[in-house]
Amino acid sequence: MASIEEKITLLRREYASRALHKADLSEDPFKQFQAWFDEALHSDLAEPNAMTLSTAGADGTVSNRTVLLKDVDDGGFIFFTNYASRKGRDLEENPQAALLFFWVELQRQVMVQGRVEKTSRERSDAYFHRRPFEAQVGALASSQSCTIPDRAHLEARYIALDKQYREQQVPLPECWGGYRVIPNRVEFWQGRPNRLHDRIVFRREGDAWIKERLSP
Ligand SMILES: Cc1cc2nc3c(=O)[nH]c(=O)nc-3n(C[C@H](O)[C@H](O)[C@H](O)COP(=O)(O)O)c2cc1C
């Protein structure tokens, strides 16, 4: 039986796709993200808007999880979640986060780092009520990241709330809404042969973005 290390060795692959020239990238990381995201959308990827969100609480403990990007607006990357979840508690204590998109088929990753703020209540409400009824009830039923006795407990809550709100609008839960990650650093990474990958990073300095190439 091969070890995990041996199996991983067999996975080794060459990155042979497009080059990333600093001069070809937009001067604005948001425009550059838009261009790459459009390509990801048109590349038949399973979840192109899935991103890894990393947070750290006051004690410095780092945690991560996948969330879905829902918009890029007002200079930030938006996702929605439960404010009382583990990530919500981290962000309350330390409103800084990192996002990572990994588009394996395109041999690309984008890293975003910055401060985090909540979206307006109106924005959260509008998005919440655009979701399917079942997803709204599911959000209401789940005290995200809390320990529960068993699955039956969750399903019973769902069934009760489903019945309660069949004929009326599901209220936006107090603890549910959006976050906006406002970047001060965005890195675009393109896989290249011989591990000589292309990395172009944008750093915010005041109102300007500084664009630089990093060694892979
Ligand atoms: C593809 C995918 C998309 C997800 N999207 C979201 C999302 O948009 N918002 C969210 O709260 N959780 C989402 N989740 C669940 C989170 O990964 C995570 O389990 C949950 O938010 C609780 O995280 P926490 O306990 O670290 O706060 C998603 C999971 C996957 C696999």
The ligand as a Gaussian input file, in Angstrom:
#p B3LYP/6-31G(d) Opt

LIG

0 1
 C      -18.709000      25.442000      -1.574000
 C      -19.076000      25.959000      -0.210000
 C      -19.673000      27.200000      -0.093000
 C      -20.015000      27.711000       1.144000
 N      -20.532000      28.972000       1.223000
 C      -20.800000      29.519000       2.428000
 C      -21.229000      30.874000       2.528000
 O      -21.346000      31.618000       1.530000
 N      -21.510000      31.343000       3.770000
 C      -21.366000      30.579000       4.902000
 O      -21.653000      31.072000       5.996000
 N      -20.927000      29.307000       4.838000
 C      -20.636000      28.755000       3.636000
 N      -20.156000      27.467000       3.556000
 C      -19.964000      26.706000       4.818000
 C      -18.640000      27.159000       5.470000
 O      -17.540000      26.561000       4.798000
 C      -18.557000      26.844000       6.978000
 O      -18.788000      25.480000       7.217000
 C      -19.541000      27.667000       7.792000
 O      -19.649000      28.993000       7.325000
 C      -19.157000      27.681000       9.265000
 O      -17.852000      28.216000       9.383000
 P      -17.215000      28.726000      10.774000
 O      -17.677000      27.770000      11.840000
 O      -15.746000      28.687000      10.562000
 O      -17.730000      30.120000      11.007000
 C      -19.782000      26.941000       2.316000
 C      -19.167000      25.692000       2.206000
 C      -18.820000      25.213000       0.960000
 C      -18.117000      23.877000       0.871000

